[in-house]
């Protein structure tokens, strides 16, 4: 992680990343994942509903995630993870092996852009 200063990007590079706010509307176990994970269904408002896989099982129970707003990158190509197609990347802060979801401080409209 200490090498991050050696990987400088331009502002134009950053503007290509489409970070949006979405609300988790469904959470399922993901038994076919190599590492423990959940399958998330996320509502991005006018941008639609997308699915993602997230390795957040040590910090979050399924029932605590429903209706929680999160930050996600929505303009990655779809990625096959085991038997599941992930359509966005949920953002989180990593501490050791734990992931803590990034989220807005107050409720905002689904699909709101993060800048």
C-alpha positions in Angstrom: 0.0 0.0 0.0 2.9 2.4 0.5 3.5 2.5 -3.2 0.3 4.4 -3.9 2.2 7.7 -4.4 4.1 6.0 -7.2 0.8 5.3 -9.0 -0.3 8.8 -9.6 -3.3 9.4 -11.9 -4.6 12.5 -13.6 -7.9 14.2 -12.8 -9.1 12.9 -16.2 -8.4 9.4 -15.1 -10.4 9.9 -11.9 -13.4 11.4 -13.8 -13.7 8.1 -15.7 -14.7 6.3 -12.4 -18.4 6.5 -12.0 -19.0 6.3 -8.2 -22.7 6.3 -7.2 -24.9 5.8 -4.1 -27.2 2.8 -4.0 -29.4 1.1 -1.5 -29.0 -2.6 -0.8 -32.4 -4.2 -1.4 -31.5 -7.9 -1.1 -28.7 -10.0 0.4 -28.0 -13.6 -0.1 -25.3 -16.1 1.0 -22.7 -16.9 -1.7 -21.6 -20.5 -0.9 -19.7 -20.8 -4.3 -17.4 -17.9 -3.5 -13.8 -18.8 -2.7 -13.8 -16.5 0.3 -16.9 -15.9 2.4 -19.1 -13.3 0.6 -22.6 -12.1 0.1 -24.5 -11.5 -3.1 -26.0 -8.0 -3.0 -28.8 -6.6 -5.1 -28.4 -2.8 -5.1 -30.9 -0.1 -6.3 -29.3 2.8 -8.0 -32.5 4.7 -8.7 -32.8 5.9 -12.3 -29.6 4.0 -13.2 -31.3 0.6 -12.4 -30.7 -2.3 -10.1 -27.3 -4.0 -10.2 -25.7 -7.0 -8.5 -22.4 -7.3 -6.7 -20.5 -9.8 -4.6 -18.9 -8.5 -1.4 -16.5 -10.1 1.1 -18.1 -8.4 4.1 -19.4 -11.4 6.1 -17.2 -10.8 9.1 -18.5 -7.3 9.8 -22.1 -7.4 8.6 -25.1 -9.7 9.1 -27.4 -10.0 6.1 -30.3 -8.4 7.9 -28.2 -5.4 8.8 -27.3 -4.7 5.2 -30.9 -4.5 3.7 -31.8 -0.8 3.2 -28.2 0.4 3.8 -26.8 2.9 1.4 -23.4 2.2 0.0 -20.9 3.7 -2.5 -20.1 1.7 -5.6 -18.3 1.9 -8.9 -20.9 1.2 -11.6 -19.0 1.5 -14.8 -16.8 -1.6 -14.6 -17.5 -4.4 -17.1 -19.5 -7.3 -15.7 -17.3 -9.9 -14.0 -18.1 -13.6 -13.5 -17.4 -14.7 -9.9 -18.1 -18.4 -9.6 -21.7 -18.8 -10.8 -22.5 -15.2 -10.2 -22.3 -12.1 -12.5 -21.1 -9.0 -10.6 -22.2 -5.7 -12.2 -20.6 -3.1 -9.9 -17.9 -2.8 -7.3 -19.0 -1.9 -3.7 -16.4 0.3 -2.0 -15.0 -0.3 1.4 -12.1 0.5 3.7 -9.8 -2.4 4.4 -8.3 -3.1 7.8 -6.3 -6.3 7.9 -8.8 -8.8 6.4 -12.0 -6.9 7.3 -13.9 -4.6 4.9 -16.0 -1.7 6.2 -18.5 -0.3 3.7 -18.3 3.3 2.6 -21.6 5.1 2.8 -23.1 8.7 2.9 -23.4 10.3 6.2 -27.1 11.1 5.6 -29.6 9.4 3.3 -29.4 10.7 -0.3 -31.2 9.8 -3.6 -30.2 6.5 -5.1 -28.0 7.1 -8.1 -26.4 10.2 -6.6 -22.9 10.8 -8.0 -19.9 10.8 -5.7 -17.3 13.4 -6.5 
